[in-house]
Amino acid sequence: MDMERDVDMETDVDKKGDVLELDNAAFHMEIRRSRSNVHIVVRDVDALNGQVQIYEDSICFVHRGHSVRLSLPFGIRALPESPVSIRQVSGDGLHVTLRLQPVNSAFPVSCRRSLVSQLRNLKSFQISCLNCGMELLKPNSQVLRVLSLPSENWRAAVGSWHCNCHSNGLSEVPVPGILRPRVGDYLLGDTQLLLNAQHVASAIVSRTAAGKEMGISFEVGKDVEQGQRQENEMICSSCGSWLGKIEATGIAKAYLTEILLPGSEQFSKDDFRSSRCGSVESFIAHRLMDLSQSLSTFRFRVNTPCGHTTLLLWALNSDTLFISRLPTDTGIRPTITGHAVIKVLYSDSRSLACSWENDFKVQTLELPVRTCHELANTLQQSTSTMPPSLRSLNHFQVGYLRLEPAVKLVGSSTPA
């Protein structure tokens, strides 16, 4: 998403008073599109706690003859006659909340089709390592069916349905425990791709011990040492990235955060201009948004492949636009960035994880251990960019995940 929009904190000359220079003032702007309102925190400006004047394209803070103007981004327009909430928070600065005109075009979020619908028309199939592009399947792997995996609690639902059929004797029918893809079948889950192990190139398969030596998850290594599971690991022979595992049942499980699917919108093209963390962040953000909308569930457990819960997520909203300029200690003018995000609460509390464990309303996201750590670091970094008073809620930390790559915003006085 290559664009530049005008958003800048700049001084506005008051003919009756002096000019207060705040060109480098840091601010945090959170816009809710569905509610058409904006919450602005102007950092470290305790002196500006006086009158606020609202214009369609800007907000002016007036105090003792000084006027400082905050220009709104392109596509964002205020309602001059709307009520305004203003308060001073120690350690934060000035908090201002006001209504906006309907926000439609600012920071559009791309609508990605489901991966299943994108892949169904393919006659041949080839997946590759996200890190280096190494092909992982045998040449000319045939595609017969691309199907969606059922939701996490499907076995409990089927078992309950069978128990109500005593008169027909169906209660004695065993509930299947494993979905086994045949040759040519590709089953897509929330974070995984299941396929028949016959499709996987032999150079990709490695014994678990080799995967452990390459720094694969300590949980996987622990399970193998205890003899709980004997599996092969899918490790890229080119870059050594851990991609998934091949179970004893002949099922290969590759994680969607580690592979690239052919001809799909799994990751947007802009994601590859940044780091792997940016690509994974965008993918997980879209998965949280999709699952919240389709399953009406907003709480998630982030688990490692061995079932260890590393993080608890509570999705708040996915219609938020964040625009910020961070404080700086140097004389260089700080950069203004903006992006569409999904706002979440997160926690690593063990007691809370136990209380969520048997709650059928909580959805599980199974991710590789490295990705779990990357997700936790990304959320912690996002929390650090927010004003101190907005970083926590009850026993949770407040963070966000970017749905789209960040947009660099250029002020009106700065050349594009």
C-alpha positions, 0 to 999 in steps of 0.5 A: 500500500503505497500512499502518502497522506497529510497529517501533521501537528503544526502551529497556527498563528493567532493574531492576538497572541504568540505562536506556540511551537509544537512541530515535533510533539508526539501524539496517538490517534485511535479512530473507530470506523464503525462508531465514527469517533476518534480518541487523541492523546497529545503527549507531554503538552500539559500546558494545552489544557484549555479551550478546544476548537473543532473544525472539519479538517483540524483541531485547534488547542487554545490556551492563553493566546496560543493556538496549536493545530492538529490536521486530520488525515486525508479522508477523516473529517470531524463534526464541528458541532459534536460534543467534545470530551477533554481531560488531562492525564498525568504521564500521558498528556491531553486526551480528546474524544470527538465525533467524526463524519462517516469514515469510508475510504481512509486506510482500506482493509483488503478483503481476502477470499478464503484460501480454500476458494483460491486453491480449488481451481488449481490442477497441480499444487506446489508449496514453498518455504516462506523463508527461502522459497524452496519447493516442498512437494514432489513435482506435479503433485496432483490436486483432487480436493481442497477442503476446509477442516471443521472447527476445533470442537467438531468431535464434541458436537458429533459425539453429542449428536450421536448420544441422542440417537439411542433408538437407532443404535447410532450411539454405538458408532465410534466418532472418528478421531482423525481426518486422514487426507487421501492422495490428492487431498489438501485440508486447510485449517485455521493455521495448518495445511494437512496433506498426504505424506506421499506428496512431501519431497524426501529431502524435506523430511528429517528425523526429530533428533535432527530437528532438535539439533537445529533449534526446533521447539523445546516442547517437541524435543521434550515429548520425543525424549519422553517417548510420547510421540515418534514423528518426522519433522518437516525441515527445509533442506535449503535454509533449515526452517522448521515447517511442520511434522509428519505423523505416524499415521502418514499425515503431513501437517505444515503450518501456514505461517511457515509456508507459501501457498501457490496463487493465493492471497495468504500474505499480501505482496507488501508484507514481503517488503518488510520482515518475516514478523510483519508477514506473520503479524498480518496473517494472524491478524486476518485469521483473528478477524475472520474467526471472530466474524465467522464463529462469533468467538473473541477469545483465543488460546495460542498453543504450541504443537505439543499443546502448551498454551503460551498466550491468551488473546481477546479480540476487541475490534478490527475497525480501528485505525492507529495514527501515531508520532512517537516521542524522540530525544533527537533533533530529527523530526519523528516519522508519522505512521498509520495502519489499520489494526485489530485491537486485542487484550493479551495475557500469559497468566497460567491461572487464566489459561486453566480457566479457559482450557475447558471453555468451548467458546475459546478457540485454539490457534496452534502455531510453531514455538518460534511464531508464538514467541514472535507474536508475543514480542510483536504485541509487547512492542505495540503496547510500548508505543501506546500512552501509559494509561492505555496499555492495560485493562484489568488483568490484561495488556492492551496491544494490536496487530496490523492488518495491513503494512504501515503507511508512512504519513508526510506532513504538509510542510514536508516534501513528499 
